[in-house]
Amino acid sequence: MRAKLLRLTAAFCLAALAPARAQTPAEFYRGKTVKIMIAGAPGAAYDFVGRALAAHIGRHIPGNPAVSVENVPGAASLVLLNNTYNKAARDGTVFSLPLNGVVLEPRLKVLSREGGAASFDLSKMEFVGTPTQQPQILWVFHKAPFKTAADLTTTKSILGSTAPGGDNSILPMLSNAFLGTKIEVVTGYPGVNNIFLASENGEVHGGTVNYSSLAGKTDWMEERKARVLLQFGVERIPELPDVPTAVELARDEVGRHALRTYALKYKTTYPFLLPPGVPADRVAALRQAFMETMKDPKFVEDARRIGVDVNPLDGAEIGKILREIDDAPADAIESLRKILN
C-alpha cells in the first residue's frame, strides 16, 4: 500500500509540473463575443465600414464567435485609442477602428497638439488590416474655369469643406503650401453631398473627397459633370492614370516628402487594430479571418453598397507603412506639423 501511495503521489506531482496545453484560437473564441469599437458616430462612414465587417467576420474567426459593435466617438479617435490601449481586454476579444490619421500620430502629434492626453503607444499595438485604400482627389464642377492642376496656381479657386480639421480643409492648405495653388476654402457644409450641390449652384468650384464618393455619383460621371485635377495618394490610381498626384507636382524635395508622408494614411483608409499584449496566435487568427472576410462575397456586396471598393491590406503591410512614416525626414515632418497646427 505504501509503495502504491508513493507511485500515486509521484504521478500527481509530475502532472502538476507538466505544462498546461494552451487553448487553440478556436477553443478560445468558441462561445465568446468579439467587440469592434468604432471612432465614428453612428451613421458615419467609419460606422458603416465597422458594422459591415462585424456582420461577416465572425464566420471566419476560428470558433465562430458573435461580434458586436460599440461607437466611441470623440477627439478625432483620441478617446477610442486611449480606451483601447488602457482599458480594453488584451485577449483578442476587442479591437478598434480609429480614424486613419492615427498612423501619422507618432510623428505629427496631431491628436495631442492642443493639450490632449494621447496615452497610447501605437508601436505596441497590432494592426489587423484595412478593407480598402482610398486616396483623396481634388475635383471641380465642369463649368468651373479650371482644366488642369496648373490652372489652380494662376487663378483663385474656391473649394467647399465640412470643417477646418477635415481633409477637405487640410488638403487645400497642403496644396497651397507645397504646390503654390491659390485655393480659398469655405467651411461649414454639413456633408459631401452638400458640397456637390453647392458646386452645381455656383457657390464653390469644387472640393476634395474620396475618389469612391465621386465615382458613386454615377449621373455626374456619365455626364462628365466633374473634372478631377489632382489626386493625393502615394501613386496614381488605375482609374485616374492621367491625373497627377500632389507628390509629383511638389515644388521642392521637402514638399514631396511631406505630401508623400501625409498620403500614406490613405493606404490605411479604415485601420482596424488590437490593443497591446494580445497572444500572437490570436493576432494571426484575426488577421487571417480579416483577409478571408475581404474575399467573402456577402461582405464585398455590403461594402460596395456603402461605397467601398474592397482593396485590402493586412496588418503586416500596415506595419511597413508605419515604419516608412517613422523614417520620413524631420524637415518634412516639421513642415506638416506647422501647417496642421
C-alpha positions as CSV (number, residue, x, y, z in Angstrom):
1,M,0.0,0.0,0.0
2,R,2.8,2.3,0.9
3,A,4.5,1.7,-2.5
4,K,1.3,2.3,-4.3
5,L,0.7,5.6,-2.4
6,L,4.2,6.7,-3.3
7,R,3.6,6.0,-7.0
8,L,0.3,7.9,-7.0
9,T,2.0,10.8,-5.2
10,A,4.7,10.9,-7.8
11,A,2.2,10.8,-10.6
12,F,0.3,13.7,-9.2
13,C,3.5,15.7,-8.8
14,L,4.5,15.0,-12.4
15,A,1.0,16.1,-13.6
16,A,1.3,19.3,-11.7
17,L,4.7,20.1,-13.2
18,A,3.6,19.3,-16.8
19,P,2.8,22.5,-18.7
20,A,-0.9,23.0,-19.4
21,R,-1.9,22.7,-23.0
22,A,-2.6,26.2,-24.4
23,Q,-6.1,26.8,-25.9
24,T,-6.2,27.0,-29.6
25,P,-7.8,30.1,-31.1
26,A,-10.9,28.1,-32.0
27,E,-11.2,26.8,-28.4
28,F,-10.8,30.3,-27.0
29,Y,-13.3,32.1,-29.3
30,R,-16.0,29.4,-29.2
31,G,-19.0,30.9,-27.3
32,K,-17.4,34.3,-26.9
33,T,-18.4,37.7,-28.2
34,V,-15.8,39.9,-30.0
35,K,-16.4,43.6,-29.8
36,I,-15.4,46.2,-32.5
37,M,-15.1,49.7,-31.2
38,I,-15.5,52.5,-33.8
39,A,-14.3,56.0,-33.6
40,G,-17.1,57.4,-35.8
41,A,-20.5,58.3,-34.7
42,P,-23.5,56.1,-35.8
43,G,-24.3,56.7,-39.4
44,A,-20.8,58.0,-40.4
45,A,-18.6,56.3,-43.0
46,Y,-16.4,54.6,-40.3
47,D,-19.6,53.3,-38.6
48,F,-20.8,51.7,-41.9
49,V,-17.5,50.0,-42.5
50,G,-17.2,48.7,-38.9
51,R,-20.7,47.3,-39.0
52,A,-20.2,45.7,-42.4
53,L,-17.1,43.9,-41.0
54,A,-18.9,42.9,-37.8
55,A,-21.7,41.3,-39.9
56,H,-19.4,38.9,-41.6
57,I,-16.0,38.4,-39.8
58,G,-17.5,36.1,-37.1
59,R,-17.9,33.3,-39.7
60,H,-14.2,33.4,-40.4
61,I,-12.8,33.7,-36.9
62,P,-12.0,30.2,-35.5
63,G,-14.7,29.1,-33.1
64,N,-17.2,31.5,-34.9
65,P,-17.8,34.0,-32.0
66,A,-20.6,36.5,-32.0
67,V,-19.5,40.1,-33.0
68,S,-20.9,43.3,-31.5
69,V,-20.2,47.0,-32.2
70,E,-19.7,49.9,-29.9
71,N,-19.3,53.5,-31.1
72,V,-16.7,55.5,-29.2
73,P,-16.5,58.9,-30.9
74,G,-14.6,61.9,-29.6
75,A,-11.4,64.0,-30.1
76,A,-10.6,62.5,-33.6
77,S,-10.1,59.0,-32.2
78,L,-8.2,60.1,-29.1
79,V,-11.0,58.8,-26.8
80,L,-11.1,55.4,-28.6
81,L,-7.3,54.9,-28.7
82,N,-6.9,55.7,-25.1
83,N,-9.7,53.3,-24.2
84,T,-8.3,50.5,-26.5
85,Y,-4.8,50.9,-25.1
86,N,-5.5,51.3,-21.4
87,K,-8.9,49.7,-20.7
88,A,-9.8,47.1,-23.4
89,A,-9.3,43.4,-22.8
90,R,-6.0,42.2,-24.2
91,D,-7.1,38.7,-25.0
92,G,-8.3,39.3,-28.6
93,T,-11.9,39.9,-27.9
94,V,-11.7,43.6,-28.6
95,F,-10.4,45.5,-31.5
96,S,-10.9,49.1,-32.8
97,L,-11.4,51.2,-35.9
98,P,-9.8,54.7,-35.4
99,L,-9.6,57.4,-38.0
100,N,-6.8,56.8,-40.5
101,G,-4.8,59.8,-39.3
102,V,-3.7,57.7,-36.3
103,V,-0.9,56.3,-38.4
104,L,0.7,59.7,-38.5
105,E,0.3,60.4,-34.8
106,P,3.7,59.1,-33.6
107,R,5.4,61.7,-35.8
108,L,3.0,64.6,-36.1
109,K,1.4,64.6,-32.6
110,V,-1.8,66.0,-34.2
111,L,-4.2,64.5,-31.7
112,S,-2.4,65.9,-28.7
113,R,-1.5,69.3,-30.2
114,E,-3.9,71.3,-28.1
115,G,-3.2,69.7,-24.7
116,G,-5.0,66.4,-25.3
117,A,-3.6,63.4,-23.5
118,A,-2.5,60.8,-26.0
119,S,-2.0,57.9,-23.6
120,F,-1.1,55.2,-26.0
121,D,1.9,53.8,-27.9
122,L,1.0,52.8,-31.4
123,S,4.2,50.7,-31.8
124,K,2.9,48.3,-29.1
125,M,-0.5,47.8,-30.8
126,E,-1.2,45.3,-33.6
127,F,-3.0,46.2,-36.8
128,V,-5.5,43.7,-38.2
129,G,-5.9,45.3,-41.6
130,T,-7.8,47.8,-43.8
131,P,-10.5,46.8,-46.2
132,T,-9.6,49.4,-48.8
133,Q,-7.1,52.0,-49.8
134,Q,-8.9,55.2,-50.9
135,P,-7.0,58.3,-52.0
136,Q,-8.5,61.7,-51.9
137,I,-8.9,63.7,-55.1
138,L,-9.5,67.3,-55.9
139,W,-12.4,67.8,-58.3
140,V,-14.2,70.9,-59.8
141,F,-17.6,71.1,-61.4
142,H,-17.4,71.0,-65.2
143,K,-18.4,74.7,-65.5
144,A,-15.5,75.9,-63.4
145,P,-12.7,77.7,-65.3
146,F,-10.0,75.1,-64.4
147,K,-8.8,72.4,-66.8
148,T,-5.6,71.2,-65.1
149,A,-3.9,71.4,-61.8
150,A,-1.6,74.1,-63.2
151,D,-4.6,76.4,-63.5
152,L,-5.1,76.3,-59.7
153,T,-1.7,78.0,-59.4
154,T,-2.6,81.0,-61.6
155,T,-6.3,81.7,-60.7
156,K,-8.0,81.6,-57.3
157,S,-10.4,78.7,-56.8
158,I,-13.0,78.2,-54.1
159,L,-13.5,74.8,-52.6
160,G,-16.1,73.6,-50.1
161,S,-15.3,72.0,-46.8
162,T,-17.1,70.4,-43.9
163,A,-14.9,71.6,-41.0
164,P,-11.4,73.1,-40.5
165,G,-9.9,69.9,-39.2
166,G,-11.1,67.7,-42.0
167,D,-9.1,66.6,-45.0
168,N,-11.3,68.7,-47.3
169,S,-9.7,71.7,-45.5
170,I,-6.3,70.3,-44.8
171,L,-5.5,69.1,-48.4
172,P,-6.1,72.6,-50.0
173,M,-3.8,74.0,-47.3
174,L,-1.1,71.5,-48.2
175,S,-1.6,72.3,-51.9
176,N,-1.2,76.0,-51.3
177,A,1.9,75.4,-49.2
178,F,3.7,72.8,-51.4
179,L,2.2,73.3,-54.9
180,G,1.7,77.0,-54.9
181,T,-2.1,76.8,-55.6
182,K,-4.4,79.7,-54.8
183,I,-7.2,77.9,-53.1
184,E,-9.7,79.5,-50.8
185,V,-11.7,77.2,-48.5
186,V,-15.3,77.7,-47.4
187,T,-16.1,75.6,-44.4
188,G,-19.4,74.7,-42.7
189,Y,-21.1,72.4,-45.2
190,P,-22.8,69.6,-43.4
191,G,-21.5,66.9,-45.7
192,V,-20.0,65.9,-49.0
193,N,-23.4,65.9,-50.8
194,N,-23.9,69.5,-49.8
195,I,-20.6,70.5,-51.4
196,F,-21.6,68.7,-54.6
197,L,-24.9,70.7,-54.6
198,A,-23.0,73.9,-53.8
199,S,-20.8,73.4,-56.9
200,E,-23.9,73.0,-59.0
201,N,-25.3,76.2,-57.6
202,G,-22.1,78.1,-58.3
203,E,-21.3,78.7,-54.6
204,V,-18.0,76.9,-54.9
205,H,-15.9,75.5,-57.7
206,G,-15.5,72.0,-56.2
207,G,-13.8,70.2,-53.3
208,T,-11.7,67.3,-52.2
209,V,-13.2,63.9,-51.4
210,N,-12.5,60.1,-51.5
211,Y,-12.4,59.0,-55.1
212,S,-15.1,56.4,-54.5
213,S,-17.5,59.1,-53.3
214,L,-17.2,60.9,-56.6
215,A,-17.3,57.7,-58.6
216,G,-20.5,56.9,-56.7
217,K,-22.3,59.9,-58.3
218,T,-23.0,57.9,-61.5
219,D,-25.1,60.6,-63.1
220,W,-22.2,63.0,-62.8
221,M,-19.6,60.5,-64.0
222,E,-21.8,59.5,-67.0
223,E,-22.4,63.2,-68.0
224,R,-18.9,64.3,-67.2
225,K,-20.1,66.9,-64.7
226,A,-16.9,66.7,-62.6
227,R,-13.3,67.2,-63.6
228,V,-10.6,65.6,-61.4
229,L,-7.5,67.8,-61.4
230,L,-5.3,66.3,-58.7
231,Q,-5.0,63.2,-56.5
232,F,-3.4,62.9,-53.1
233,G,-2.4,59.2,-53.0
234,V,1.2,57.9,-52.9
235,E,0.8,56.9,-56.6
236,R,-1.8,57.4,-59.4
237,I,-4.7,55.0,-59.1
238,P,-5.7,52.9,-62.1
239,E,-9.0,54.8,-62.5
240,L,-7.1,58.1,-63.0
241,P,-3.9,57.3,-64.9
242,D,-3.7,60.8,-66.5
243,V,-4.3,62.8,-63.3
244,P,-1.1,63.8,-61.5
245,T,-0.5,63.3,-57.7
246,A,0.3,66.2,-55.5
247,V,3.6,64.4,-54.7
248,E,4.6,64.7,-58.4
249,L,3.8,68.4,-58.6
250,A,5.5,69.5,-55.3
251,R,7.9,72.4,-55.8
252,D,10.8,71.1,-53.8
253,E,12.1,68.0,-52.0
254,V,10.6,68.9,-48.6
255,G,7.2,69.3,-50.2
256,R,7.5,65.9,-51.9
257,H,8.4,64.1,-48.7
258,A,5.7,65.9,-46.7
259,L,3.0,65.2,-49.2
260,R,4.1,61.5,-49.6
261,T,4.1,61.1,-45.8
262,Y,0.6,62.5,-45.4
263,A,-0.6,60.4,-48.4
264,L,0.5,57.2,-46.7
265,K,-2.5,57.3,-44.4
266,Y,-4.8,56.8,-47.4
267,K,-3.3,53.4,-47.8
268,T,-4.8,52.6,-44.4
269,T,-8.2,54.1,-45.0
270,Y,-10.0,52.1,-42.3
271,P,-7.3,50.7,-40.0
272,F,-8.6,48.0,-37.6
273,L,-6.2,47.5,-34.7
274,L,-5.7,45.5,-31.5
275,P,-4.6,46.6,-28.0
276,P,-1.1,45.5,-26.9
277,G,-0.5,42.1,-25.4
278,V,-2.9,40.0,-27.4
279,P,-1.4,36.5,-27.8
280,A,0.4,36.0,-31.1
281,D,-1.7,33.1,-32.3
282,R,-4.9,35.1,-31.8
283,V,-3.4,38.1,-33.7
284,A,-2.6,35.7,-36.5
285,A,-6.1,34.2,-36.4
286,L,-7.8,37.6,-36.5
287,R,-5.6,38.8,-39.4
288,Q,-6.4,35.6,-41.3
289,A,-10.1,36.0,-40.6
290,F,-10.0,39.6,-41.7
291,M,-8.4,38.8,-45.1
292,E,-10.8,35.9,-45.6
293,T,-13.7,38.2,-44.9
294,M,-12.3,40.5,-47.6
295,K,-13.0,37.7,-50.1
296,D,-16.4,36.9,-48.7
297,P,-19.0,37.7,-51.5
298,K,-21.5,38.8,-48.9
299,F,-19.1,41.3,-47.3
300,V,-17.9,42.5,-50.8
301,E,-21.6,43.2,-51.7
302,D,-22.2,45.1,-48.5
303,A,-19.0,47.1,-48.9
304,R,-20.0,48.1,-52.4
305,R,-23.4,49.1,-51.2
306,I,-21.8,51.7,-48.8
307,G,-19.3,52.9,-51.5
308,V,-16.2,50.9,-50.5
309,D,-14.3,49.1,-53.2
310,V,-12.6,46.2,-51.4
311,N,-8.8,46.6,-51.9
312,P,-7.4,45.4,-48.6
313,L,-4.0,45.5,-46.8
314,D,-3.2,43.1,-44.0
315,G,-1.8,44.2,-40.6
316,A,1.8,43.3,-41.6
317,E,1.6,45.7,-44.6
318,I,0.3,48.4,-42.4
319,G,3.2,47.9,-40.1
320,K,5.5,48.6,-43.1
321,I,3.7,51.8,-43.7
322,L,4.2,52.9,-40.1
323,R,7.9,52.2,-40.5
324,E,8.0,54.4,-43.6
325,I,6.3,57.2,-41.8
326,D,8.8,56.8,-38.9
327,D,11.6,57.2,-41.5
328,A,10.2,60.4,-43.0
329,P,12.7,63.3,-43.0
330,A,12.5,65.6,-40.0
331,D,12.2,68.8,-42.1
332,A,9.2,67.3,-44.0
333,I,7.5,66.4,-40.7
334,E,8.1,69.8,-39.2
335,S,6.6,71.5,-42.3
336,L,3.5,69.3,-42.0
337,R,3.2,69.9,-38.3
338,K,3.3,73.7,-38.7
339,I,0.5,73.6,-41.3
340,L,-1.7,71.2,-39.4
341,N,-1.3,73.1,-36.1
